[in-house]
Amino acid sequence: MKIIRKDIFDRDTVADRLVADNIKTWKEGDVMVKALNEEYSGCDCWYVLRDDDYVLWRGMEELV
């Protein structure tokens, strides 16, 4: 599993960012995501836990 930083408004022009990879369990990942969202999510981003096969959105690179 991996932790992804996503745009809170889900804009097509904003790319996803990989924060952490190779997380072993959902429980461990959930704890990390909750901590990141409490401390670092702001008015423009939030953190989510995804499976290893999740493909990051590349923002403008996807659109051009």
NUKEMAR-935226 format. One record per atom (N, C-alpha, C): residue number from 0; atom name; x, y, z. Coordinates in steps of 0.001 Angstrom, whole numbers, m for minus. Layout:
NUKEMAR-935226
  num  atomo       c1       c2       c3
  NUM     CA        X        Y        Z
...
***
This chain:
NUKEMAR-935226
  num  atomo       c1       c2       c3
    0      N      836    m1169        0
    0     CA        0        0        0
    0      C      884     1236        0
    1      N      276     2354     m365
    1     CA     1013     3607     m413
    1      C      121     4758       45
    2      N      776     5801      527
    2     CA       77     7017      938
    2      C      283     8059     m150
    3      N     m825     8662     m560
    3     CA     m830     9635    m1643
    3      C    m1329    10981    m1120
    4      N     m664    12050    m1537
    4     CA    m1148    13411    m1262
    4      C    m1966    13839    m2471
    5      N    m3248    14157    m2240
    5     CA    m4168    14509    m3314
    5      C    m4685    15935    m3139
    6      N    m5084    16504    m4247
    6     CA    m5713    17812    m4245
    6      C    m7112    17687    m3659
    7      N    m7442    18509    m2690
    7     CA    m8734    18415    m2013
    7      C    m9894    18783    m2945
    8      N    m9616    19585    m3970
    8     CA   m10665    19992    m4907
    8      C   m10728    19082    m6128
    9      N    m9847    18086    m6199
    9     CA    m9799    17115    m7287
    9      C    m9672    17794    m8649
   10      N    m8817    18816    m8714
   10     CA    m8580    19518    m9979
   10      C    m7741    18640   m10901
   11      N    m8062    18653   m12182
   11     CA    m7338    17844   m13158
   11      C    m5906    18304   m13350
   12      N    m5620    19558   m13073
   12     CA    m4289    20103   m13332
   12      C    m3290    19831   m12215
   13      N    m3743    19337   m11078
   13     CA    m2866    19111    m9928
   13      C    m2519    17630    m9830
   14      N    m1223    17344    m9797
   14     CA     m747    15960    m9764
   14      C     m809    15378    m8353
   15      N     m986    14051    m8282
   15     CA     m870    13329    m7013
   15      C      614    13240    m6645
   16      N      902    13138    m5349
   16     CA     2277    12995    m4877
   16      C     2379    11758    m3999
   17      N     3396    10968    m4248
   17     CA     3655     9790    m3430
   17      C     4354    10233    m2150
   18      N     3776     9884    m1006
   18     CA     4339    10259      294
   18      C     5079     9082      918
   19      N     4471     7889      876
   19     CA     5092     6696     1458
   19      C     4683     5479      650
   20      N     5591     4513      572
   20     CA     5350     3296     m190
   20      C     5738     2095      656
   21      N     5324      912      244
   21     CA     5656     m341      935
   21      C     5115     m406     2356
   22      N     3919       94     2558
   22     CA     3267       m6     3862
   22      C     2672    m1405     3957
   23      N     2951    m2093     5035
   23     CA     2624    m3520     5146
   23      C     1156    m3816     5455
   24      N      534    m3053     6354
   24     CA     m837    m3368     6757
   24      C    m1738    m2136     6638
   25      N    m3054    m2401     6492
   25     CA    m4030    m1302     6444
   25      C    m4042     m542     7765
   26      N    m3890    m1251     8870
   26     CA    m3914     m604    10178
   26      C    m2770      392    10312
   27      N    m1586      m34     9935
   27     CA     m410      847     9986
   27      C     m614     2057     9075
   28      N    m1093     1813     7863
   28     CA    m1333     2898     6920
   28      C    m2402     3857     7394
   29      N    m3449     3331     7998
   29     CA    m4532     4173     8496
   29      C    m4042     5119     9594
   30      N    m3203     4612    10475
   30     CA    m2632     5447    11538
   30      C    m1801     6572    10933
   31      N     m981     6232     9938
   31     CA     m137     7244     9284
   31      C     m979     8310     8575
   32      N    m2006     7876     7853
   32     CA    m2857     8811     7119
   32      C    m3594     9749     8073
   33      N    m4114     9210     9165
   33     CA    m4804    10060    10145
   33      C    m3858    11102    10727
   34      N    m2634    10702    11046
   34     CA    m1657    11637    11594
   34      C    m1286    12706    10575
   35      N    m1071    12314     9334
   35     CA     m733    13284     8288
   35      C    m1871    14269     8065
   36      N    m3096    13779     8016
   36     CA    m4233    14666     7789
   36      C    m4445    15633     8951
   37      N    m4217    15179    10172
   37     CA    m4362    16072    11328
   37      C    m3296    17153    11345
   38      N    m2081    16800    10954
   38     CA     m963    17730    11073
   38      C     m724    18576     9818
   39      N     m860    17977     8634
   39     CA     m382    18646     7428
   39      C    m1435    18960     6383
   40      N    m2607    18358     6445
   40     CA    m3590    18689     5412
   40      C    m4078    20108     5646
   41      N    m4231    20812     4571
   41     CA    m4648    22206     4683
   41      C    m5856    22460     3820
   42      N    m5903    23655     3297
   42     CA    m7057    24022     2493
   42      C    m6955    23490     1061
   43      N    m5814    22885      690
   43     CA    m5681    22438     m697
   43      C    m5257    20975     m869
   44      N    m4996    20247      216
   44     CA    m4569    18855       44
   44      C    m5052    17970     1186
   45      N    m5028    16657      952
   45     CA    m5343    15659     1958
   45      C    m4612    14384     1598
   46      N    m4507    13468     2526
   46     CA    m3730    12248     2355
   46      C    m4654    11042     2385
   47      N    m4390    10081     1478
   47     CA    m5207     8884     1374
   47      C    m4313     7655     1260
   48      N    m4859     6518     1662
   48     CA    m4168     5232     1568
   48      C    m4715     4487      351
   49      N    m3816     4001     m502
   49     CA    m4212     3295    m1721
   49      C    m3445     1975    m1841
   50      N    m3985     1067    m2645
   50     CA    m3306     m199    m2933
   50      C    m2047       51    m3757
   51      N    m1174     m965    m3801
   51     CA       82     m841    m4544
   51      C     m123     m635    m6039
   52      N    m1230    m1114    m6594
   52     CA    m1452     m987    m8031
   52      C    m2079      353    m8432
   53      N    m2300     1249    m7482
   53     CA    m2863     2570    m7779
   53      C    m1863     3373    m8620
   54      N    m2345     3976    m9701
   54     CA    m1508     4780   m10590
   54      C    m1709     6251   m10252
   55      N     m617     6946    m9980
   55     CA     m694     8365    m9622
   55      C    m1181     9200   m10811
   56      N    m2043    10163   m10515
   56     CA    m2481    11131   m11524
   56      C    m1350    12117   m11717
   57      N     m966    12386   m12977
   57     CA      193    13230   m13260
   57      C     m166    14691   m13523
   58      N    m1388    15076   m13331
   58     CA    m1775    16473   m13487
   58      C    m1749    16922   m14938
   59      N    m1098    18027   m15203
   59     CA    m1048    18607   m16552
   59      C     m395    17664   m17551
   60      N      531    16826   m17107
   60     CA     1168    15877   m18022
   60      C      149    14925   m18632
   61      N     m893    14591   m17894
   61     CA    m1953    13713   m18403
   61      C    m2794    14422   m19459
   62      N    m2905    15734   m19325
   62     CA    m3807    16492   m20194
   62      C    m3154    16969   m21474
   63      N    m1821    17062   m21479
   63     CA    m1109    17598   m22656
   63      C     m734    16493   m23592
***
